[in-house]
Amino acid sequence: MPAASPVESTSLRLTVLGSGTSMGVPTLGCECRVCRSTDPRDNRTRPSVLLSRAGRNVVIDTTPDFRFQALRVGLQRLDAVVFTHAHADHILGFDDIRPFNMRQKSEVPVYGSVGTLSTLRRTFAYVFDGSPAISTIPQVCLHEINGPFHPFGAELVPVPAVHGDMDVLGFRFGRGAYLTDFSSLPDSSKELLRGLDDLILDALRHAPHPMHQTVEQALALVLELRPRRAWFTHIAHDLPHEETNAWLRSRGFGQVELAYDGLTFEVTL
């Protein structure tokens, strides 16, 4: 990662590592026009973001693409991992923490809900069962999220959401927030999302889905919360990047765009 700049004392840099749905885009075996698109913004790995501040880096979710995503942005240091929930497309890159353990010679703090940490312990039992390891395994220390926390000197505020029938977490950091994989928000969580400059939120596709917001539902939430800018993520192969952005502008939503892998911007704290 580039050296920290002075502006990072009062802001953080957000980088979208992945903006795609659980199967990624292109989707295996699919010949649709988005999966065959030559626009690099239509090439979407699984959903994750990187928060960087003062030389320290926090990743939200270690997707199956985490190794590739970290290589693509030149990630040299990992100071914490924060999990939204424990579905496969958000945790299966967990083992790729190991090179950072070796490089930094320390454990990596991992934050998640009680349910998420329980699933991590079960899915990656070889990390947590105490058995002697003859090769490297991730070295982590687990922290239950039960309120605001400070993984790298800046506060992250958990924002409870519902993903179908599953409780998940989004996160607010200063004047930015990240909420992937959700179908509804309680009113108490909406109050945590007022006064934002940048809101990244789930908008899977136009067709209804039992566990994700549609584009129309996401737009209704944007109108209700009124962030200065909104970015849609967890995007399926139903939504071509440039065409969808043009459609959003034609609907009067010039402040709303599809996120894309590699998108980066500053967030005021």
N, C-alpha and C positions, 0 to 999 in steps of 0.2 A: 504494500500500500504506500502511497505517497506520504512524505513527511507531513506532520500536522501543521496546519496554518494557524495564524493568530486568531482568525475568526472562530476557530473551534472552541475557544474558551466560553463563548456565549451561544454556540450552535453545535449541531452535529451534522455529519454528512450521511445521508441515507442512499444506499445503493440497492436497487432491485436485483437480487441474484436470480430469481425466477418468477415468472408471471403466469405460468400455465396451470392447467388443471392436473388432476392426479395421474392421468396417462400421458401428459406432455403433449406438445404440438411441435412437429408432426406426431400424430398418433400412429402406432404400429399398424401396418396393413391398410392404412387409409389413403385414398387417392383423391380426397376432396380438394377444392381449389386452395384452401388455406394451408392444408398439409403439403401441397405442392408449390406454395408461394415462394417467390424469390426475394420477398421483402424480409430482411433479417429480423424485423420486429414481430413477424409471424412465427418465428422459431422460439418456442416458449418452454423452458425447463420448469420443474416443479416449484411451488411457491415458497419464497424465502426472501428476507431482506437482511442487509448488513447495515449496522449503525456504527459509525466511526467518530471518535472524538478524542482529541489530544493524544493521538498515537495508539489508542486502545480501540478494540473492535469487539462488537457483540453481534452474533448471528441469531436471528429468530428463525428457528426450525432448521434441522439438518436433513434435507431432502435426499432421496436416492441420487440426486445429481450434485450433492454438496461438493464432492472432490472436484468435479469439472467446474462448478461455479466458483470455487475458491481459486482455482488455477486461472480462470478467465479474468478475475479482477486482481490477481497478484497478491492474494491475502498472505501476509507474512506472520501475523500474530493473531491469536484468538484468546480473548480475555473472558468470555462467557458465552454460553448458549442458553437461549430462552425458548421455551416451547409453548405454542398455542394450544396444542392437543396432540394425541398420540396415534393418529392415523398413519398408515404406512408411508404415505407420500410426504410426511413431515418429520419422520424419525429415522428412516432406514439408512441415512448417511452418518449415523451416530459413531460408527467405528472409525470414520475418517478424522475424528478428533486426535487420533494417536500421533500423527506427525507434529502437531502443535505441542503435545506433551513432551515429546523428545526434544524439540527445538527450544522450548521454554523451561524445561526441567521442572515442571510444576503441574499440579492438577488444574483442570478447567472447571470453574463453577458452572453448574447446570441448574436452571430454574424451571419449575413447572408446577401445575396443580397436583394435589394428592393423587388423583386418578392417572394423570400423565406419568408421574414418577413411578407409580406402581406398574404401569405397562412397560416402561423402560426397563425396570428391574426384571420383569418376566421375559421380555423380548430379547434382552441382552444379558441373560442370566450369567454367562461366562465372565461378565464384568463385575458382577455383584455377589456371586455365590461364595466368594472366599477361597475357591480352589486355587492351588498353585498354578501359575501360568508360566509355560516354558517359552512363550513368545510375548510380544507386546500386546496389551489391551488398553482401551481408553482409561485414563486416570482422571476421575471426576469427583467432585463433591456436590451432592444433591441438596437443593434448597427449595422448600415448599413455598409457593407464592400465596401469601395470605394478606397482601396489601401492597402499597407502593414499595419499591426496592431500588437500589442504586448499584447496578452491576459495573458501571464504569464512571462513577462520579456524577452521573446525570440520572434524574429520577424517571423510572418507568412506572406508570400507573396501570394496573390490570383493569381491563374493561370486559366484564362478563358478557357472553353472547351465547346463542343457542344454534347448534349445527344439527338440524333435524331433531333427534331426541337426545343429543349429546351436549353437555356444557363445555364450552371452549372459552379461550381468552383472547382478546385483542389487547393492544397496548397503546397508551398515550405517552408521548415524550415531548415536553414543551408544547409547541404549537403544531405538532404533527401527531398522527395516529395511524396504526396499522391493524386492520381487521380482515383477515382472510378466513375463508371457510365458515360462513354463518348464514342462517336463514332468517333469524329475527334477533332484535335487540330489545331488552327490557328498557322501560322509560328511565330507570336509574342509571343505566349505562349511557343513554343518550345525553344525559346531563353532564357526563364526563367528557363529552365530545363537542362542547360548545367552544366557539372562539378559535377554531383551527385555521391555520394557513394551508395545510396539506393533509388530506384524508385519503388513505389507500384502503379500498374496501372491495369485498367480494362482489363480482358481477359475472356470473358464469356464462350466460347466454340469454337469448330472448325467451326460449321455451321454458316452462316451469320445471323446477327440480325440487324434490322434497328436502334437500339439505343445503341448498345454496340460494342466494338472491339471483333473481333475473336482472337484466339491465334496467327494466322499468322499475323494479323494486329498489334497486340501488339509486336510481335517479330521484325517486320519491324521498329517499333518506337524505340525499344531498340537498334537496329543497328544504327539508326539515332542519337539518343541522347547519347548513349554509357555510361550509368551509370556503376559503378563498379559492382553493383548487382541489379537485378530486381526481383520483387515479384508480381505475378499475383493475383488479387482479384476479387470479385463479380463473383465467380466461380459457374457454374451450375453443375447439377448432371451428365453431360456428361463427366466430367474429373475426373477419379480416381487419387488420389494424387500421390502415388508412381509410378504408371505406367506412368503418364504424366511427372513426373520429369525425369524418365529414358528415355523417348522419347525426352525430351528437351536436355538431355546430349548427346544422340545419334546424334542429329542434330547439335552438337557443341555449344550448349547454356548452358554450365556448370555454368554460372553466373546467370541463370534464374531458378526460382523455383516457384511453387505454394505457396502462403501464406496459413496459416492455423490459426484457432482460437487458441489464446494463444502464437503465435509467438512473440518474443520480442527481440529487439536489440537496441544498442546505436546509436544515430545519432549525428555527430559532428556539432556544430553550427558555 
